[in-house]
Amino acid sequence: MAHTGSAATRRPGVVGVHSIDRFVFTVPDLGVAEKFYKAFGLDVRRSGPRLDLRTFDHPHCWGTVVEAGTTKKLQYVSYGVFADDLPAFAERVQRLKLGCEPHPLAADAGGVWLRNPDGVAVQLRVADKSSPAQKSAHTVFPVVAPGAGASPGRSKVAPVHPRRLSHLLMFTPDVTRMIAFCRDVLGMRLSDHSGDGIAFMHGVHASDHHLVAFAKSHAPGLHHSSWDVGSVHEVGLGSEQMRHAGYARGWGVGRHVLGSNYFYYVKDPWGSFAEYSHDIDFVPHDLDWPAADHPAEDSFYVWGPTPIEEFIENHEVPA
């Protein structure tokens, strides 16, 4: 088991979460969720009133959707930690008086439970590192002989299947407060931010440019989950795949500034988004990323269509 990490992926002497282990949210109709995430290309497994969101050819369960309530609601986020760091996390949470009972929807009630400053439940549990240990590889396409077209016909295109969860972007009423929480409690580090409007946090034991990001809003909530694919071609194919499945509203294809990834966001049935992402920046465990405060015009996207009007709307309401 890899719970203690390895010299190649672990930053010595630093206590910090290494991965998003699972995110859990509720929706009013599980059948609607099942249809959406299957169309998106995930390995969706239904068990009673819940769906587990997996990716094909990977053993990890990245997310869980549960049927409950009348609107979508983020319930909790579980982070993976190394086994020998769990006591330090437990002491930290106890000292700061942040502890809480396990969430009633928890897939595994073990580990350390606490609430973030917005009141959202957080779990710290011993788990294998599922965040990348190196920058994600590009899909290698076969060389086409002269005289043959490199692009396949529409009838021959294979479905896009994301390879793993890349990150989550969540809403918060106070971005600065969430930066401090992720740094001082979870042991993450700031990658970049734009004033108090948005911030990106990475894992200290090697991760993408951000494991989590936070955007300012009136209330907490889930803005989007981002899923890694192997090429810009697959980002574009994913956008077409979702349009063909009846999910025509979205934003992209484009390229971000912070994180540098190519993207397409498809709007889900609850007003949030799922993102196809390719070629995001990577932060090795032994690099101190030069975090900076970026002006708004240089923090969003380099190229792409104008964002749809509802892109930054938060449809979740306070508990």
LINKA-V863296 format. One line per field, one symbol per residue. ss: DSSP state (H for helix, E for strand, C for the rest). Layout:
ss = ???
This chain:
ss = CCCCCCCCCCCCCCCCCCEEEEEEEEECCHHHHHHHHHHHCCEEEEECCEEEEECCCCCCEEEEEEECCCCCEEEEEEEEECHHHHHHHHHHHHHCCCECCCCCCCCCCCCEEEECCCCCEEEEEECCCCCCCCCCCCCCCCCCCCCCCCCCCHHHCCCCCCCEEEEEEEEECCHHHHHHHHHHCCCCEEEEEECCCEEEEECCCCEECCCEEEEECCCCEEEEEEEECCCHHHHHHHHHHHHHCCCCCEEEEEEECCCCCEEEEEECCCCCEEEEEECCCEECCCCCCCCCECCHHHCCEEECCCCCHHHHCCCCCCC
